[in-house]
Each structure stands twice: as structure tokens, then as C-alpha cells.
Amino acid sequence: MEEKIYIVEALHELPILHDRINKNKEKLQEYSSGVSNITPVFGTEQEQRNYVAALMQSTKALLERYLWLKRCIAYTNAMSKVEICK
């Protein structure tokens, strides 16, 4: 996955991804526990299962992007040489 991104953009994107992951986590807790315990929120139990599966897929993709950005930032920080006052 070759992508050029400025470190400032990556640092800006990290909290956004973190918030989206947390929102997905809350939805997963709400909807996945409700499949077998209460009347399905989405009409049928299968529709709710499909929504939970799609939410899991989305969360996985967000988490992979988040971890990739963190690795790229750590690599950049390790490879950067900064000189102060000469």
C-alpha cells in the first residue's frame, strides 16, 4: 500500500479514525447483543446480523488504517534527524 501523506495530515486523521472506531464499537455492543435477546431493531434478525457483520468489516478497515498511520508516523519519527541551534 504505497501512499504519500504528510505527517500533519496523518496526525489530523488519527483522532477522527479513533472517534469513528469508538462509535462503531458502541453500535456493535448495542446491536450484536440485541440479536438474540430482544426483538430485532432492523425488522428481521437476519438484517440485523448483516448490519453487525458490515459494522465489523468497517471497524476492521478503520483499525487497519489507524495502525498503518501510527506505524508510518513512528517510522518517520525514528528516521528524522533534527538539528537545533546548528
URVEN-V111410 format. One record per pair of residues at least 4 apart in sequence whose C-alpha atoms are under 7 Angstrom apart, sorted by the first residue. I is the first residue (numbers start at 1). J is the second residue. D is the distance in Angstrom with one decimal. If there is no record, write none. Layout:
I | J | D
I | J | D
This chain:
5 | 9 | 6.6
5 | 10 | 6.8
6 | 10 | 6.4
7 | 11 | 6.1
7 | 73 | 6.7
8 | 12 | 6.1
9 | 13 | 6.1
10 | 14 | 6.2
10 | 69 | 6.2
13 | 17 | 6.2
14 | 18 | 6.1
14 | 66 | 6.3
15 | 19 | 6.1
16 | 20 | 6.3
17 | 21 | 6.1
17 | 62 | 6.4
17 | 66 | 6.4
18 | 22 | 6.3
19 | 23 | 6.2
20 | 24 | 6.2
21 | 25 | 6.1
21 | 59 | 5.9
21 | 62 | 6.6
22 | 26 | 6.3
23 | 27 | 6.3
24 | 28 | 6.0
24 | 55 | 6.7
24 | 59 | 6.4
25 | 29 | 6.2
26 | 30 | 6.3
27 | 31 | 6.0
28 | 32 | 5.5
28 | 52 | 6.4
29 | 33 | 6.1
30 | 34 | 6.5
31 | 35 | 6.6
31 | 52 | 6.8
32 | 52 | 6.3
33 | 37 | 6.7
34 | 38 | 5.3
34 | 40 | 6.6
35 | 40 | 5.8
35 | 45 | 6.2
35 | 48 | 6.9
40 | 44 | 5.8
40 | 45 | 5.4
40 | 48 | 6.5
41 | 48 | 6.9
42 | 47 | 6.0
42 | 48 | 5.4
43 | 47 | 6.9
44 | 48 | 6.5
45 | 49 | 6.2
46 | 50 | 6.1
47 | 51 | 6.2
48 | 52 | 6.2
49 | 53 | 6.2
50 | 54 | 6.2
51 | 55 | 6.1
52 | 56 | 6.2
53 | 57 | 6.3
54 | 58 | 6.2
55 | 59 | 6.1
56 | 60 | 6.1
57 | 61 | 6.3
58 | 62 | 6.2
59 | 63 | 6.0
60 | 64 | 6.1
61 | 65 | 6.3
62 | 66 | 6.1
63 | 67 | 6.1
64 | 68 | 6.1
65 | 69 | 6.2
66 | 70 | 6.3
67 | 71 | 6.2
68 | 72 | 6.2
69 | 73 | 6.1
70 | 74 | 6.1
71 | 75 | 6.1
72 | 76 | 6.1
73 | 77 | 6.1
74 | 78 | 6.1
75 | 79 | 6.1
76 | 80 | 5.9
